[in-house]
Amino acid sequence: MTTLLLSLLLALSLSQSAVPAAVRPLPPPLSVVRWWEPPPTPYGAGHRGVDLAAPVGAELRAVAAGRVHHAGPVAGRGVLSLALPNGLRTTYEPVRPLVVEGEEVTAGQVVAVLTEGSHCPEPCLHWGLLSEEAYLNPLTLLARPTPRLLPGPGTDPGTVPTAAAGAR
């Protein structure tokens, strides 16, 4: 429980300042197939990333500037890991990396192509985020959408309702 709480607090603090202007790894809209489910203990069952729906062959982008930490197979799947500022590391799988270990990348640069072999029923990108050995929710890197209120039925979207208009 303590590990989970510390991971959540770290994720909240990282989302505020660690990586400026993170880019989506896939074009919008992002479609989450499976959400991040942190394990209750470091070695417990969980889902240490998010799965994003995408077709095989989709181009994957670096979410921030950094350096390629690993580009190659892990347990039979192609994996790309990028070291980001402040000790963060993001991972992408299953992929065919287009960059090599040690290479500097820029935010938004196409760094890999999605391949077959995901653990999802349909093709998907498993996207992860680590701070040293702690897994975090990678969605915290992305800017939160700005909420908007939509006009009610029968209102002109070009006008702003006033108290006087409601009193008629």
C-alpha positions in Angstrom: 0.0 0.0 0.0 2.8 2.4 0.9 4.5 1.7 -2.5 1.3 2.4 -4.3 0.8 5.7 -2.5 4.4 6.8 -3.1 4.1 5.9 -6.8 0.9 7.9 -7.1 2.4 10.9 -5.4 5.5 10.7 -7.6 3.3 10.4 -10.7 1.4 13.6 -9.7 4.6 15.5 -9.0 6.1 14.3 -12.3 3.1 15.3 -14.3 3.5 18.9 -13.1 7.1 19.6 -14.1 9.4 16.7 -15.1 8.8 16.5 -18.8 7.7 19.6 -20.7 5.1 19.4 -23.4 4.8 15.6 -23.8 3.7 14.5 -27.2 1.2 11.6 -27.8 2.9 8.4 -28.9 0.2 7.9 -31.5 -2.0 10.3 -33.4 -5.2 11.4 -31.7 -7.6 10.2 -30.6 -5.9 7.8 -28.2 -8.0 4.8 -27.5 -7.1 3.0 -24.3 -7.7 -0.7 -24.5 -6.4 -1.4 -21.0 -5.6 1.1 -18.3 -2.7 1.2 -15.9 -3.2 -1.1 -12.9 -0.4 -0.7 -10.5 0.5 -3.9 -8.5 -0.1 -3.8 -4.8 3.6 -4.8 -4.2 6.7 -4.5 -6.5 6.4 -8.1 -7.6 2.6 -8.4 -7.5 0.2 -8.9 -10.4 -0.8 -5.7 -12.3 -0.6 -3.9 -15.6 2.5 -1.7 -15.6 1.5 0.5 -18.5 -1.4 1.3 -20.7 -2.5 -0.5 -23.9 -3.4 1.9 -26.8 -5.3 0.6 -29.8 -3.3 1.0 -33.0 -2.9 -0.9 -36.3 0.2 -2.8 -37.1 2.5 -0.5 -39.0 1.5 2.6 -37.0 4.3 5.1 -36.5 5.2 5.7 -32.9 6.6 9.0 -31.6 8.9 9.9 -28.8 6.8 11.6 -26.1 9.7 13.9 -25.1 13.3 14.6 -26.0 15.7 12.0 -24.6 18.2 9.3 -25.4 17.5 5.7 -26.6 18.1 3.5 -23.6 17.3 0.1 -25.3 16.2 -0.8 -28.9 15.8 -4.5 -29.5 14.2 -7.7 -28.5 13.1 -8.5 -24.9 11.4 -11.9 -24.3 10.8 -12.3 -28.1 9.2 -8.9 -28.6 10.7 -5.7 -30.0 11.0 -3.1 -27.3 12.1 0.5 -27.4 13.0 2.3 -24.2 13.8 6.0 -24.1 15.5 7.8 -21.2 13.8 11.1 -20.6 14.7 14.1 -18.4 14.8 13.7 -14.6 15.4 10.0 -14.6 12.2 8.9 -16.3 12.1 6.1 -18.9 9.3 5.3 -21.3 8.8 2.0 -23.1 7.0 0.9 -26.2 6.2 -2.6 -27.3 5.8 -4.6 -29.6 7.8 -2.5 -32.0 10.4 -2.4 -34.7 12.7 0.4 -33.5 13.8 3.0 -36.1 16.5 4.4 -33.7 19.6 2.8 -32.1 20.8 2.6 -28.5 22.5 5.8 -27.4 20.8 8.0 -30.1 19.4 11.3 -29.1 15.7 11.8 -30.1 13.4 14.8 -30.2 9.9 15.1 -28.9 7.5 14.0 -31.7 10.2 12.2 -33.7 9.0 8.9 -35.2 11.1 6.3 -33.3 9.4 3.0 -34.0 6.7 1.1 -35.9 4.1 -1.1 -34.2 4.5 -4.8 -35.0 2.4 -7.9 -34.4 2.8 -9.8 -31.1 1.0 -7.6 -28.6 -0.7 -9.1 -25.6 -4.0 -7.5 -26.6 -6.7 -9.4 -28.6 -6.3 -6.8 -31.4 -3.1 -4.9 -32.3 -2.1 -2.4 -29.6 0.8 -0.5 -28.2 1.9 -1.2 -24.7 3.3 2.1 -23.4 5.0 2.2 -20.0 6.7 4.8 -17.8 9.3 4.2 -15.1 11.1 6.3 -12.5 14.1 4.2 -11.6 12.4 0.9 -10.7 8.9 2.3 -10.0 6.3 1.9 -12.7 4.0 4.9 -13.2 1.0 5.7 -15.3 2.3 7.0 -18.7 -0.9 9.0 -19.3 0.3 11.4 -16.6 2.9 12.7 -19.1 0.2 14.0 -21.4 -1.5 17.4 -21.0 -5.0 17.0 -19.5 -7.8 18.0 -21.8 -9.5 21.3 -21.1 -13.1 20.8 -20.0 -15.7 22.6 -22.1 -19.3 23.2 -21.4 -21.5 22.7 -24.4 -24.5 24.9 -25.0 -27.9 23.5 -24.0 -30.5 22.4 -26.6 -32.1 25.2 -28.5 -29.4 27.8 -27.5 -27.4 29.8 -30.0 -23.7 28.7 -29.4 -22.7 32.3 -30.4 -24.4 33.9 -27.4 -23.8 33.8 -23.7 -26.9 33.2 -21.6 -27.6 35.9 -18.9 -29.6 35.9 -15.8 -32.1 38.3 -17.4 -32.6 36.0 -20.3 -33.5 33.2 -17.9 -36.0 35.4 -16.0 -38.4 35.8 -19.0 
